[in-house]
């Protein structure tokens, strides 16, 4: 450590040791910050086929099944609403304590079928955008949001089958088509979780508490 007032002064060993320790601490702090926030690779290379092709093909199969459900549902919306209304009224008679209030049956039967059919389309748009973005933007976050959207969609499909298609008057293939959508969504999700996909995607930038404490 040099003294600006006395450039010819020779620093003591303690001053040299303190300077070395400060440099080591600076390098250690830089390394810890790099570990907490790893840099994105400049050229990750082409996306694995499991993500760019196989998952997309499986998703398109599920999307076709979902669109068939939407088209059939809207073409037969009046019938489905009437069937749901009859089921709700039956619940009022057979189990009044757990059924919907009788004065709300008509509004519920008129609201839920079109709402649930429109929700199918919304899920398809969101899932496709996130699946494509995970490849084009090399984004692990987009892949994870895609998986989250799929999980919510999978939870909704059995409810939709029960309320929209589980009637003798409805075409018997509709529950099968809806369950096919369910299965293909699972297949698409599994493809996005393949090992080569996880290796291609950038490391997660989530906060790591243990490393933060060590950095302190």
N, C-alpha and C positions, 0 to 999 in steps of 0.2 A: 504494500500500500504506500504510494508515494505522497509526499507532502508538497502541495503546490507552492508553498512559501520556501521550501528547501528541497529543490529537485535532486540534490546530491545526497540527501539523507538515505541511509540504508534501512529498510523496514526491519522490524524485529521479527523473530520467529513466530511470536504470538499473533502479530498482525498478518503474516503470511498464512498461518493456519486459519485465522478467522475469514480471510478472503477465500481460501479453498472451501471452507465449510459453506459459505454463502453461495458459491458457484454450484456445489453439490446439491444444496437445498433447492436452488432455482431449477436445475435439471430434473430433480425428482418431482417438483411441482408440475413442470411441463409434462412429464411422463404420465403423472396421475390424471391430469386434465385430458390428455390424449386417450387414455383408457376409458375415461368417463364418456367422452364424446369422440368415438372413432371416426376418422375421415371416410367419406364415401369413395369407393374406387372410381378411377377415372373412366375405365372401359371394362365393364363387367363381362363383356362378350355376349353372345346370343343366349336368350333365355332357354332353359331346358324344355324339351318337348312336353314333359309332364305338365308344365305350367302354360306354355304358349299354345299347345295343340290339344293334348289329351283332356285337360281340365275344361278347355273351351268346348270341345266336342260333347263331353258329358253334360256341360251346362246347357248347351243348345238343345240337347235332347230333353232336358228338364223344362226348358223354356217352351218348347213345342207342346209338351204335355200341359203346361200351365196355360198356354194360349188356347188350347182346345177346351179346357175347363172354362175359361173366360167367355169364349164364343158361345159354347153350349149354354152357359149360365145366363148370359144376357138374352139369348134367343128364347129361353124358357123362363125368363125372370118372373113373369106373372104366376106361372104354375108353382115355381119354387117358393115364392112369397106366400102363396095360398097354403102350400103344404106346411111351411114353417108356422104360419098362423094357426093352422089346425093342431099342430103339435103343441104349441104354447097354450092354446085353449084346453087341450087335453090335460096338460100339466096343471092348469088352474083347477080343473075338476078333481083330478086324482091325487094331487099333492099340493094343495093351496099354500102350505107354509113355505115351500121351497120354489114355488113357481113365480113368474113375473106377475105384477099386478094386472088385473084383467083390462083396466083402462089403458094400459101401455102395450097390449099385445099387438094391436094394429100398427102402431108406430115402429115397434121393434121388428115386426115381420116385413115392413116396408123398407126399413133402413139397412138391416144387416146384410141381406143378399147382395145388393149392388155395391155396398161398401166393401165387403169381403172380396168380391170379384175385381173391383178396382185396385184393391190392395195387392192382388197377385201381380198386376201389371207394374205397380210401383216397386215391388220387390225385384222383379225382373230387370227393370231399368237400373236400379241401384247396384244389383249384383254384377250386371254386365259392365257397368262403368268401372267398378272397383277391380274386377278381374282383368280388364284391359289395362287399367292404370298400373296395376302391379307389375306388368311386363314393360309397358312403354316408359314408365318412370322409375323402373328398377326399385320398387318401393315395398318394403316389408310391411309398413303400416297399411298400405292399400290391401295387401293380401290378408292381413289380420282383420281389417274391417269387412272384407268380403266374407271371411269365415263367420264373423259375428252376424252379418246379415243373413247368411244361410241358416245359422242356428235358430234365429228368430223365425225365419220362414218355415223351417222344419217343425217348430212348435205350433205354428198356425195351421199347417196342412191338415192334421187330424181333426181339428175343430171345424175347418171348412168342409171336410168330407161329411162330418156328422150333420152340420146345419144345412148344407146345400144339396147333397147328393144321396143321403141315406134314406131314400124313400122308394117304395115299390114302383111308383109311377115314373121315376127317373130312370133314364137309360142305364142298364146295369154295368156298362163298361166305364161309366164316369168314375166310380170309386177306384177302379183298377188304374185308370189313367192318372188320377191324383196320387195314388201310391207309387206309380212309376216315376212321377216327378219327384217325389220324396226320395226314392232310391237313387235316382241320377244326381240329385243335389249332393247326396252323401258321397257318391263316387267322385264328383268334381272336387269336393272338399279334400278328399283323401289324396287326389293327385297334387293339389297345391301344397300338401304337407310332406311330399316326398323328400328324401334326404338331399338329392341333388338340387332341388328347389331351394331348400334352406341354405345350402352352401352357396348358391348363386346370389341369393338376396343379400343385401348389406346387413351387417350386424345391427342388432337392436340398439337404439339410442336411448332406451329407457334409463332412468336414474338408477344407479346401483348404490344403495345405502352403505354397504360394507366398504366399498372403495372410497366413498365420500368421507367416512370416518377415518379410514387409513390416511387419506390425504391431509386431514387435519393434524 
